[in-house]
Each structure stands twice: as C-alpha cells, then as structure tokens.
Amino acid sequence: MGSAYVGRFAPSPTGPLHAGSLVAALASWLDARAHGGRWLVRIEDIDRPRCVAGAGRLILQQLAACGLVPDEEPARQSDRSASYQAALDQLAGSGRAYPCGCSRQDIERALAAQGRERERHGELVYPGTCRDGLHGRAPRAWRLRVDPGIVHWTDRRLGAQQQDVAAAVGDFVLRRADGLWAYQLAVVVDDAQQGITQVVRGADLADNTARQIRLQRALRLPTPGYLHTPLVMGPNGEKLSKQNGAQPLDTADALATLNRAAAALGLGRRTGPAGDALAAWQREWRGSYNLAGD
C-alpha cells in the first residue's frame, strides 16, 4: 500500500442515524480496520438550516452503541470556515473560481432559451452565464470554472467510472447564494486536511466523485480512493432516507442492528460485535487500494 490508511464517516446532523447510514458507517469502519488504518468521524454541519439541534451528539452515541468509535475527536465542519475561505481565495486568485449573479430561475430560463430541458432528477446544468462577468448582476454565489474533458476513476465496488463534469453539471457552486459553503468544496478541503486516503460512502454519493476530483486537481490536493456501498431501499423502492420516513436505529439491540447492516453489505450474519464482521470484509473487499484518477 502507499500512505497509511485513513478513512472517515461523515454524517450530516439532520436527524439520527437510520439503517442506510449505518451501512456506510460500518463499511467505512471495517475498511479502515481491515487495512490497519485510522477511522475518523466528521460531522458535516455546514448546511445550518437543515441541521437538527443535538443530532450530532446523538449520532456519536448511536455509533458508540454499535462499537464504532473514532480514533480521534470528531471534527465539525462548522468550525472550519477559515479553511474553506482560504481554498476559495486560492481558486479565485488563480482564475479557477468566479462570482455568479444567477438565480435558479435565471438558469432555468437560460437553458430553456437554448432548447435544453432538465432531465427528471437530473442536474440543473449551469450554462456559463457569468463566466465572463456579472453583466450588471449583483454577485450571489461562487462557482468553479470547469474545463471540458472526461474525468476517469475506478471505484472499488462499481468498477471503472467516468463523467464529463462540464457537460453533466457545468461550473458548480463553491459558496452558495445564502453565504453557506457548498458540500463539494467543504468535503474536498476536509478530506485533504484530515489526510483521508480512502472514501467509503453510500452509492448515492458516487455522482459527486468527478466534481470532487476536478476540485482536488484545481487545488492541487491528493485524490483518495473510493468505494461506494450498496443502498438500503425503503418500502417505496427509493433510497431509505430521513426525508422518506426512515426510522432511527434501534441501538437497544445493537447486534441485530449490526447484523442487518452486515447483511446489506453481503457479509452474512454475525454472532459478535462489529469487529466480528472484519474477517468477512477482508475476504470480500480488502484487496489493494489505489488512488483514483485518469
């Protein structure tokens, strides 16, 4: 292997953990332990309007009840605004970031004028309206200037992946119009500063990977490896989430809860605590890991 393994679990404190989020937590913990590495927890609380008071503390309690205890004091994104500002300043100084005065309605109108319709559940592709200046608009957000070209990476479960970020997303937001930091910038800066070498997370986040690799390259930061875990589906056939009524974890019976998470990862039934799933994870996923990229 290359550098010493450092993994992380990064929940948003918008409510307690549910069965789907425990799958990602267990997978990231197992992968770190399988590689003799460190496992960190980062509370991603930059989207303040969506955060629930006390949810971060509750999440840590739920993890501990399942035997998933981080190797360092958990970090919180709400403490890290200066690091995000420094990254934005670096990008702006090199011409890679620029202010944008467009509202969502402005973008929709511009796309409609070009005869481009947004696909259902698809991205609202930014048409580059403010790339060459604000044209009299007041600045609202900051965006990354994305060059054309396909980003390639290899996911340890999903295999070879690729995306043309310029075509699929366009120049994406780094700081939002409401002044809050965008997820993409925060996660890239945090992963680099915490020395994360492997990102193990749910498959619903796989589509973010190409954007994050683009941003890592623009900031001259290392690219970790990636493994996106299977999703737990709700009764309606959609991803289990807090938005569609996912129930909080039952940590009173932690073994049963862990067994369900292990089964979702294809590890079978365990008879002991989380560490008992380690041998199954090592057989299935340990292997060698590589940095992502072209």
Beta strands, then each sheet from edge to edge (+ up, - down):
strand 1: 6-9
strand 2: 38-43
strand 3: 75-76
strand 4: 97-100
strand 5: 141-144
strand 6: 150-155
strand 7: 159-164
strand 8: 173-175
strand 9: 198-202
strand 10: 225-229
sheet 1: 1+ 2+ 3+
sheet 2: 4+ 5- 8+
sheet 3: 6+ 7-
sheet 4: 9+ 10+
end
